[in-house]
């Protein structure tokens, strides 16, 4: 199945940050943890001819489409695309290319437009499709959303909806799911959407945001273990940076952003030296939002590996001068 075109969020900002301060004759090495439709990967490869981009994805559609585009763009050898979940990447590099360090690493945690627009994957309630939601759609060891909805206890479901979706009607929705599945399994996106919608007060059922949005997000996060993977990924990627190398993470909801923010703070207290590239998250420009409204919740945080921390004392340089006299 072809991979639909995807708008790479904050693409210009990512390229400027990762490539901007390097000399043109430097040999650069980048990594893209979320290849998707290849937007960030190909932008990095085309920004500098003397660079290599290591990219990973676990989605069969993304991999097939990416390999085809790499070949058609004559980028073999410069863009290396591997079939794996990004949490496997640090171990793979340490075992197969020990000592390899990166000038920049990007992870765009947003779900690709392809997943929302490809109805049969079950990510969106806009289509009547099987409740699947697996990013790695050909991996049968991963629980589908349907399995979770039809087998988990009411307490477990309520916790998933509240923790990962911040859904205020989580207990009510969980009870309704249990009632419904006693009659027949809940197998499709439209079935689940209607159950959730019926749990909302009438006046809230027809707002700008579909009542099912938060629960569908929660199930997607649970199915793909997105938060657990992120918590393990960042500490594993940071040691892979060169001095001056940057790790850029794009998040799309508060749970992810909170994890990135806290792990970056932890990194700044570690033995290795890191500095925040931007104290506040970078958000899409007005122009980007007009072109791609789905970018509206995106936040970009960047951390840089340094060989010397900046002094917080603005008079420190003058005191050092005095000490040397």
TARABEL-V547855 format. One record per run of one state. SS is the DSSP state (2 for helix, 1 for strand, 0 for the rest). FROM is the first residue (numbers start at 1). TO is the last residue. If there is no record, write none. Layout:
ss = [SS | SS]
from = [FROM | FROM]
to = [TO | TO]
//
This chain:
ss = [0 | 2 | 0 | 1 | 0 | 2 | 0 | 1 | 0 | 2 | 0 | 1 | 0 | 1 | 0 | 2 | 0 | 1 | 0 | 2 | 0 | 2 | 0 | 1 | 0 | 2 | 0 | 2 | 0 | 2 | 0 | 1 | 2 | 0 | 2 | 0 | 2 | 0 | 2 | 0 | 1 | 0 | 2 | 0 | 1 | 0 | 1 | 0 | 2 | 0 | 2 | 0 | 1 | 0 | 2 | 0]
from = [1 | 11 | 20 | 28 | 33 | 39 | 48 | 51 | 58 | 60 | 73 | 76 | 77 | 79 | 84 | 86 | 97 | 102 | 109 | 113 | 118 | 119 | 122 | 130 | 131 | 145 | 152 | 154 | 166 | 170 | 184 | 188 | 189 | 199 | 202 | 205 | 213 | 225 | 226 | 239 | 241 | 252 | 254 | 269 | 274 | 277 | 282 | 283 | 286 | 292 | 293 | 296 | 299 | 306 | 316 | 325]
to = [10 | 19 | 27 | 32 | 38 | 47 | 50 | 57 | 59 | 72 | 75 | 76 | 78 | 83 | 85 | 96 | 101 | 108 | 112 | 117 | 118 | 121 | 129 | 130 | 144 | 151 | 153 | 165 | 169 | 183 | 187 | 188 | 198 | 201 | 204 | 212 | 224 | 225 | 238 | 240 | 251 | 253 | 268 | 273 | 276 | 281 | 282 | 285 | 291 | 292 | 295 | 298 | 305 | 315 | 324 | 325]
//
